[in-house]
């Protein structure tokens, strides 16, 4: 997956390809994240992704 961090349409607004995982369940992705999510971390290395309100926490790392 890739995250779009900016609001423009340039290629620089996208992160490198990242893998998303949870530690509680095997499900790798929820479509809810496509409508907006909170990201904390380094876009080049990975970080943490959560749905608004802090739900659905997932870790992100480079593949």
C-alpha positions in Angstrom: 0.0 0.0 0.0 1.0 3.6 -0.4 -0.1 6.7 1.6 -0.8 10.0 0.1 0.5 12.6 2.5 -0.1 15.8 0.6 -3.1 17.3 -1.0 -1.6 17.9 -4.4 -1.5 15.5 -7.3 2.3 15.1 -7.6 4.2 11.8 -7.3 6.1 13.3 -4.3 2.9 13.2 -2.2 3.0 9.3 -2.1 5.1 7.2 0.3 7.1 4.2 -0.8 5.2 0.9 -0.8 4.5 -0.1 2.8 3.2 -3.3 4.4 0.4 -2.9 7.0 -0.2 -5.4 9.8 -1.9 -5.7 13.1 -0.6 -7.6 16.1 -4.1 -8.7 17.2 -5.5 -10.2 14.1 -4.3 -11.6 10.8 -6.5 -9.3 8.7 -4.1 -7.0 6.8 -6.3 -4.2 5.6 -9.7 -2.7 6.2 -11.4 -0.6 3.5 -12.3 1.9 6.2 -8.7 3.2 6.0 -9.3 4.4 2.4 -11.7 7.1 3.7 -9.1 8.7 6.0 -6.6 7.7 8.6 -4.1 9.1 11.1 -0.5 8.4 10.4 2.4 8.8 12.9 6.0 7.9 11.9 8.5 8.4 9.1 6.9 8.2 5.6 10.1 6.6 4.2 10.5 3.9 6.9 7.0 3.2 8.3 5.0 4.0 11.4 1.6 3.5 12.8 -1.8 4.0 11.0 -5.1 4.3 12.8 -8.7 5.2 12.0 -9.9 8.5 13.4 -10.4 8.2 17.1 -7.5 5.8 17.4 -9.3 2.6 16.4 -8.0 -0.1 14.1 -4.3 0.4 14.9 -1.9 -1.0 12.3 1.9 -0.9 12.0 3.5 0.0 8.7 6.9 -1.0 7.5 8.8 -1.0 4.2 8.5 -4.2 2.2 
